[in-house]
Amino acid sequence: MAHPPVASSPSTDPPASLVRAELDRILASELFARSERLSAFLKFIVDRTLAGEGHALKEHVIAIEVYGKSVDFNTAADPIVRVDDRRI
């Protein structure tokens, strides 16, 4: 199931420094400290969103950028991105 877009405006978004501090806290938690892959996934999503590129976060892009899959990666045959998305 796709996540609905989140409407935001500059006046309601938390400062990037607070988001990064919270990300660091989450990444230090037991769950993320044990999983390099989930940590990389979450960090990638947050970094891209803070960079204003959240609209470009697609399953295929994540597979290539985070998991090192090739450009011919078939998202229908390998659900790794969807599985990790649900885990997070």
N, C-alpha and C positions, 0 to 999 in steps of 0.2 A: 504494500500500500504506500502510495506516495505521500510525503509530508506536505501539508498545505504551506504555501508561501507565508512568511511572517512579514507583516507590514511593519515598517519602522521608519522613523524619521530621525534626523540628527539630534533633535532636542530630547528624544526619549531613549536613545541608545546609550548604554553605559560607556564610560571612557575606555579606550583600548587598554590602558594600563590596568584597569580593574579586571577586565576580561582576561588579560594575560596572567594576572596574579591568581585568578580563580582557576584558570587552566593549569597553572603550575601546581596548585593545591590538589586538583583532581588527578593529575598525572602522577603525583606522589602517593596517591591512595593505593591500598593493597592490590585492588583489581588491576589498575593500570600499571603499577610497578612490576607486576608479574607478566604483563603482555606487551611486548615491544610493538607488535602489530596493531593492537587496539590503540596504544598511545600514539603511534604514528598517524593512524587514521584520524583520531580526534584532533591532534595538533594541526594536521593538514586542513581539516574542515574549518577550524577556528581561524587559522592564519589566512586562508583564502577569503573567508567571510569578512574579516577585519580589513583586508586589502580591497574590499568592494567587489570581489569576484565570486560571491556566493551564488549568483545566478548561473555560473559556469560549472558548478559542482554536479557532475553527471557520473553515473556508475562507471562508464568506460574511462573517463578521465581519472577517477580515483584508482581504478585498477592499474592503469599505466603509471601514474605519478607516485602512488603509495606502495603498491605491491610489485612494481617492476614488471608488469605484464607487457607483452608486445602489443603493437598497434592493431594487430589482427585478433586480439583477445575477444572471445565470444562470451558476452555476459549471460546469454541464455544457457550456455553449457557449463559455466562455472559461476555459482552464486556467491562467491567469497565476499564481495562488497556488500551484498544484501544481508548476508549472515552477520557480518561484523557490524553493520548498521543497526541491526536488531539487538545485537549484544550490547552495544553502547547505549 
